[in-house]
Amino acid sequence: MGRLFAVEIVYRGIFQKTLAKHISRAIVLAAHREGKPGISFGRYGDSPERNGIPAKAFAIVATDDITLEEGMAKYEPKEVDVSINLDDTMCKGVESWAWYGLQPINKLVKPNGTLIVTSREEPEKLIDMCHRKETPYKLAIVKGIPSFSGLWVFKDDHTDVRVLGAIARVLPELFSIESLKQMILDDGENPLKATSAQRSYDRLQTVTVKPNQGNPEKPYEFELLKWTEMRDGISIPSIAQGHTMTDPVTGKTGGFQPERNATFKKFSTRTMRPVVNFDTCIKCTLCWLQCPDSCFDVTPEGLYDANMASCCGCGVCEAVCPVPNCVTMVNEIGFSDNDSQWEMWRKDKEGYGTWLKDKIESHPVRSHGFRYRGQYEEQVPEALAAAEGD
């Protein structure tokens, strides 16, 4: 048997689907120029996709047809030479449709394989977010703003070719930078994209992540029922009604906290999260009423606390809030837990005010994605400027 190469592309459902498709297709075409057969495909279980849900595409390439057929016989690769993360917030872990619980972003990376992340953060920040592995792996950062483009739209900010240039650098056995540039030109692309691929190749730096580095927490998980354990008939356990909340300072009970699905957690969908200024909240109920995932808990005094295990980061609460800056969507990169903001505020209002200001002011502004015609075109110059400055 010959050599089998596997690459996974982890992306935000819908927003980055076209980008992931471009990258997986180009991997196969670049390798084909060197006589290596290959195939690219999406992960069946992640389609259809909800906005922001982590999803995957794969490219497998071999040195000969027989080895490729052996690789194609598997549902999807169980380990990869390179894992590509197109949005740095997914370094915290990914969950598609609650099939597996939270999966480390580096789970499939082979020992001494490479995780490539598009981000403007430094390696230390991303390493702290990624769960620990038992074996060392390499981290490479393609400097740039995460490229959000929709299902039928492609924001041509060169993210695709810059990621491909990084692959050529970390895994030259798959395809060379020269083969990649020639493929870009043969595909009818702007010659400047070949230059961007070369620049990414030249500038890329990697760091080795050791087994004792990274987030030591065990990722959230659950076990699916075996067929012998399933209940008779077409029925599933219902979700409990909910209960009152308890003030962590006074012990007063009141309000309402609904019970939520015990297995399906939505937080890995989030690229931004709402932070709430409880001092300016007028208790209008709009965030609670309009939240599509019912993630707000009603506190004993009638305030509204976003449950971060259930929030998908859609930003509706910020949009409907009538009080300026009462609800603010903040880059998810700045948070390390899903703790209650209301409890933090109740225990230390002054400290919470300082924390709130820091979260809003200290982290790069992010976009929710496509909101109006022409938005992507407006964002391209900024994205290219960030790439030029790395």
Secondary structure by P-SEA (a helix, b strand, c coil): ccbbbbbbbbbcccccaaaaaaaaaaaaaaaaaaccccccccccccccccccccccccccccccaaaaaaaacccccccccbbbbcccccccccccccccccccccccccccbbbbbbccccaaaaaaacccccbbbbbbbccccccccccccccccaaaaaaaaaaaaaccccccaaaaaaaaaaacccaaaaaaaaaaaaabbbbbbccccccccccbbbbccccccccccccccccccbbbbbcccccccbbbbbbccccccccccccbbbbbcccccccccccccccccccbbbcccbbbbbccccccccccccccccccccccccccccccccccaaaaaaacaaaaaaaaaaaaccccccccccccccccccaaaaaaaaaaac
